[in-house]
């Protein structure tokens, strides 16, 4: 999609510039001594945190003001674009009070997590019934807050914590959350270097795992009616809030 837009604009003599914002480093920047991609998260993350010759780019500040468009936009743009079907819109209506899109909301959620939840993140991150996760995933996905800005805040905070004795728990939580950013980076890294993984396993022997294609059972799973309480709770949480704990996504 991006390449298509770029080509179209260039055909109209519009200069196009691309900036990396979704990741700390582009996948092709992180390679071993032989120029090959890393095969494990451990080696990948060790290289990112200790051997990269440069840090992620500092986020750019937005413009103070934007010039007005030449013509006014009339009518309901959202409705005219048919972004959602009627059924999809009805399904999503109940999520409006759960999420507030935009960079202001993203920064607020990040600050609340940073100062209220992150000190306990190392101890509670795997506890599915505790409200200890950041809830930043959609905001990162849509570019409402950059992963680089989070990286630099965590780095600065770690330096400050390390300068004073007695902050071991907070330091461990800081490192644990930074590692979560690493997992996010690594998922993109795997997909870039192994584009087939969107449709089949990275490890070939897992292709032999037998799957059930019973559509009735699949529908029960989709609706949170399997009879397994934890799995059903996770699916019902996903439907009602648009989110569930990452540990529950494994089930």
C-alpha positions as CSV (number, residue, x, y, z in Angstrom):
1,X,0.0,0.0,0.0
2,X,2.7,2.5,1.0
3,X,4.7,1.7,-2.2
4,X,1.6,2.2,-4.3
5,X,0.9,5.6,-2.7
6,X,4.6,6.6,-3.1
7,X,4.6,5.6,-6.8
8,X,1.3,7.5,-7.4
9,X,2.6,10.7,-5.8
10,X,5.9,10.6,-7.6
11,X,4.0,10.2,-10.9
12,X,2.4,13.5,-9.9
13,X,5.8,15.1,-9.3
14,X,5.2,15.2,-5.6
15,X,8.4,14.6,-3.5
16,X,7.9,11.7,-1.1
17,X,10.1,11.1,2.0
18,X,9.7,8.1,4.3
19,X,10.5,8.0,8.0
20,X,10.7,4.9,10.2
21,X,8.4,5.4,13.1
22,X,6.8,2.0,13.9
23,X,10.1,0.3,15.1
24,X,13.2,1.3,17.0
25,X,15.3,-0.2,14.2
26,X,14.4,-1.4,10.8
27,X,14.6,-5.2,10.3
28,X,17.4,-5.0,7.7
29,X,19.6,-2.9,10.1
30,X,20.0,-5.8,12.7
31,X,22.2,-8.5,11.3
32,X,24.9,-10.8,12.7
33,X,28.6,-10.7,11.8
34,X,27.9,-12.6,8.6
35,X,25.1,-10.3,7.5
36,X,22.3,-12.8,8.3
37,X,19.3,-12.2,10.5
38,X,19.4,-13.5,14.1
39,X,17.5,-16.8,14.7
40,X,16.6,-16.3,18.3
41,X,15.1,-13.5,20.3
42,X,18.0,-13.7,22.8
43,X,20.7,-13.1,20.3
44,X,18.6,-10.4,18.5
45,X,17.9,-8.5,21.7
46,X,21.4,-8.8,23.0
47,X,22.6,-7.2,19.7
48,X,20.0,-4.4,19.9
49,X,20.8,-3.5,23.5
50,X,24.6,-3.8,23.5
51,X,26.0,-3.8,20.0
52,X,24.0,-1.5,17.8
53,X,26.4,1.4,16.7
54,X,23.7,4.0,17.0
55,X,20.5,4.5,19.1
56,X,17.0,4.8,17.7
57,X,16.2,8.2,16.2
58,X,14.7,10.7,18.5
59,X,11.0,11.4,17.7
60,X,10.4,14.5,15.7
61,X,8.1,17.2,17.2
62,X,5.0,17.9,15.3
63,X,4.4,21.2,13.5
64,X,3.2,24.1,15.5
65,X,0.6,24.8,12.9
66,X,-0.7,23.4,9.6
67,X,-1.8,25.5,6.7
68,X,-5.5,25.4,5.9
69,X,-6.8,23.4,2.9
70,X,-7.9,25.3,-0.1
71,X,-11.4,24.0,0.0
72,X,-13.7,23.2,2.8
73,X,-14.7,19.6,3.4
74,X,-18.5,19.3,3.3
75,X,-20.6,16.5,4.6
76,X,-20.0,13.4,6.7
77,X,-16.6,12.3,5.5
78,X,-16.5,9.2,7.8
79,X,-19.9,8.1,6.5
80,X,-19.1,8.7,2.9
81,X,-15.9,6.6,3.0
82,X,-17.8,3.5,4.2
83,X,-15.0,2.6,6.6
84,X,-17.2,0.3,8.5
85,X,-20.3,-1.7,7.6
86,X,-23.5,-1.2,9.6
87,X,-22.9,-4.5,11.3
88,X,-19.3,-3.6,12.2
89,X,-20.3,-0.2,13.4
90,X,-23.0,-1.7,15.7
91,X,-20.4,-4.2,17.0
92,X,-17.9,-1.5,17.8
93,X,-20.3,1.0,19.4
94,X,-19.9,-0.5,22.8
95,X,-16.1,0.0,22.6
96,X,-16.3,3.8,22.5
97,X,-16.2,4.1,26.2
98,X,-13.2,1.7,26.5
99,X,-10.8,3.5,24.2
100,X,-10.0,7.1,23.3
101,X,-8.0,7.5,20.1
102,X,-5.4,10.2,19.6
103,X,-1.9,11.1,20.8
104,X,-3.2,13.0,23.9
105,X,-4.9,9.9,25.1
106,X,-1.8,7.8,24.3
107,X,0.5,10.0,26.3
108,X,-1.9,10.0,29.2
109,X,-2.1,6.2,29.3
110,X,1.7,6.0,29.0
111,X,2.2,8.4,31.9
112,X,-0.3,6.5,34.1
113,X,1.4,3.2,33.4
114,X,4.9,4.7,33.9
115,X,4.3,6.1,37.3
116,X,1.5,3.9,38.8
117,X,1.9,0.4,37.3
118,X,5.4,0.0,36.0
119,X,7.1,-0.2,39.4
120,X,5.2,-3.5,39.9
121,X,5.4,-4.7,36.3
122,X,8.1,-7.3,36.7
123,X,6.2,-9.1,39.5
124,X,2.7,-8.8,38.0
125,X,3.1,-8.9,34.2
126,X,2.1,-12.5,33.9
127,X,-0.8,-12.2,36.3
128,X,-3.9,-12.1,34.0
129,X,-6.3,-10.9,36.7
130,X,-4.3,-7.8,37.6
131,X,-4.5,-4.5,35.8
132,X,-0.7,-4.1,35.3
133,X,-0.2,-3.9,31.5
134,X,0.3,-0.7,29.6
135,X,-2.7,-0.9,27.2
136,X,-0.5,0.9,24.7
137,X,-0.7,-1.6,21.9
138,X,-3.4,0.1,19.8
139,X,-1.7,3.5,20.3
140,X,1.6,2.2,19.1
141,X,0.0,0.4,16.2
142,X,-1.6,3.6,14.9
143,X,1.4,5.8,15.5
144,X,-0.3,7.8,18.3
145,X,2.8,7.4,20.4
146,X,6.2,6.2,19.1
147,X,8.2,3.3,20.4
148,X,11.3,5.5,20.2
149,X,9.9,8.0,22.6
150,X,9.0,5.2,25.1
151,X,12.5,3.8,24.7
152,X,14.2,7.1,25.6
153,X,12.0,7.6,28.6
154,X,12.8,4.1,29.9
155,X,16.5,4.6,29.3
156,X,16.5,8.0,31.1
157,X,14.5,6.6,34.0
158,X,16.8,3.6,34.4
159,X,19.8,5.8,34.6
160,X,18.1,7.9,37.3
161,X,17.1,4.7,39.2
162,X,20.6,3.2,39.0
163,X,22.1,6.4,40.5
164,X,20.4,5.7,43.8
165,X,20.5,2.6,46.0
166,X,17.3,0.7,46.8
167,X,15.6,0.9,43.4
168,X,16.3,-2.7,42.4
169,X,12.6,-3.6,42.0
170,X,11.9,-0.6,39.8
171,X,15.0,-1.3,37.7
172,X,13.9,-4.9,37.1
173,X,10.4,-3.7,36.1
174,X,12.0,-1.1,33.8
175,X,14.1,-3.8,32.1
176,X,11.1,-6.1,31.9
177,X,8.9,-3.6,30.1
178,X,11.8,-2.6,27.8
179,X,12.0,-6.3,26.9
180,X,8.3,-6.3,25.9
181,X,9.2,-3.6,23.4
182,X,11.9,-6.0,22.2
183,X,9.3,-8.8,21.6
184,X,7.2,-6.4,19.6
185,X,10.3,-5.5,17.5
186,X,11.2,-9.2,17.1
187,X,7.7,-10.1,15.8
188,X,8.1,-7.6,13.0
189,X,11.7,-8.8,12.5
190,X,10.6,-12.4,12.0
191,X,7.8,-11.5,9.6
192,X,10.2,-9.3,7.5
193,X,12.9,-12.0,7.2
194,X,10.4,-14.8,6.9
195,X,7.3,-13.4,5.1
196,X,5.7,-16.9,4.9
197,X,5.0,-16.9,8.6
198,X,1.7,-15.1,8.2
199,X,0.3,-18.3,6.8
200,X,2.4,-21.2,8.1
201,X,4.8,-21.9,11.1
202,X,8.3,-20.6,11.3
203,X,9.4,-24.1,12.4
204,X,8.7,-26.6,9.6
205,X,8.1,-29.5,11.9
206,X,5.1,-27.7,13.4
207,X,3.3,-28.1,10.0
208,X,2.7,-31.7,11.0
209,X,0.6,-30.8,14.0
210,X,-2.9,-32.1,13.5
211,X,-5.6,-29.4,13.4
212,X,-9.4,-29.8,13.9
213,X,-11.5,-28.0,11.3
214,X,-14.8,-28.5,13.0
215,X,-16.7,-25.3,12.3
216,X,-19.1,-25.7,15.2
217,X,-16.2,-26.0,17.7
218,X,-14.6,-23.0,16.0
219,X,-17.7,-20.9,16.5
220,X,-17.9,-21.9,20.1
221,X,-14.4,-20.7,20.6
222,X,-15.2,-17.4,18.8
223,X,-18.2,-16.8,21.0
224,X,-16.4,-17.8,24.3
225,X,-18.6,-20.9,24.8
226,X,-16.0,-23.7,24.9
227,X,-16.7,-24.7,28.5
228,X,-13.1,-24.0,29.5
229,X,-13.5,-21.0,31.9
230,X,-10.2,-19.3,31.3
231,X,-10.4,-19.5,27.5
232,X,-14.1,-18.3,27.5
233,X,-13.3,-15.5,29.9
234,X,-10.5,-14.3,27.6
235,X,-12.7,-14.3,24.5
236,X,-15.5,-12.6,26.2
237,X,-13.1,-9.9,27.5
238,X,-11.9,-9.5,23.9
239,X,-15.4,-9.0,22.6
240,X,-16.5,-6.6,25.4
241,X,-13.3,-4.5,25.6
242,X,-11.4,-5.1,22.4
243,X,-8.4,-6.3,24.4
244,X,-7.2,-9.3,26.4
245,X,-4.0,-10.0,28.3
246,X,-1.2,-11.3,26.1
247,X,-0.8,-14.5,28.2
248,X,-4.5,-15.3,27.4
249,X,-3.8,-14.8,23.7
250,X,-1.6,-17.9,23.8
251,X,-4.6,-20.2,24.8
